[in-house]
Amino acid sequence: MELELRHLRVLCAIADAGSVGRAATQLGYSQPAVSTQLRRIERHLGEPLFERGSSGVRPTRYGVEVVAQARDVLARADAIGHRSAAARSRRSLRVAATNSPILSGTVSRVRTRLPELSLAVNSVYASSRIVELLEEGTVDAAIAADYPGMELRHSTAVQHRGIVTEPTFVALPSRHRLRQCAQVQLADLAEDAWFVTPDDGAGWPGVFYDACAAAGFAPVTVHEFLGDQTQLQSMIADGFGVAMVQPTLRPIPHIMVKPLAGSPLWCRYVLAWRPDTVGDDVVETLFQSATAAYRDLVGQAPHLRDWASRIWNIAGA
């Protein structure tokens, strides 16, 4: 067997969809056909590329490398002798972004790779509002968020692609009673006060309250908070509560960021765009820039690397 571009597209579709079935639907194939294709590719490469679970599939460590290489090959192949009229004609790009640490690194890389492109960035908290802005044509592209089983909804005027799906961690004051725990049981935080960000129109904070209910409690005290991360961390450090946070968060002194046992909460960052105004080459640059920005953040988050190492060790045991 020799790898062809169609095989690489299958791998990327599975990684983006997080499910063989959803990938098959997007590709227009049957699920058995995609499953068979994946098995053949894994046999050819000699290692599993995806971990199977009840909620879908996730790339293995080797799978992450292979999918990244596949995306690079596909992008280069798609660019051969082709540049869309939209990409040639546009000289500016209006971007909306939810609260995401990948934004700065993404914008910096896009400016380096496409210096002729003028970027205008609009901070928008609610992913539902981001979709509205895309539908209206007010913005051209965006970084939004959604949650497993609650995929971002939009019309055919908009397309989206998953950037990364990450577990949600918890930020605690360094003197917290659970400070010695490598990971925290959500149920053990039943009596703590919580800082919770407002409704994002995509599923938050409903997914948080659902996870608490599944752990057997309802938060006793909730502070609704939408401010900068430094201010939030200062409140946590002073002992006013705990909060769900992104695993790439860099804690200030007197703050600890820890994984939740069983990873009951996950969030996906999504690149969304209007294909009628954004060329394929710009989309690929945005995506590659966002994934590279995320890799940099992981490199600066030892608590996330330690968690990932434990997970991979368990999976490989």
Disulfide bonds with the S-S distance in Angstrom:
none
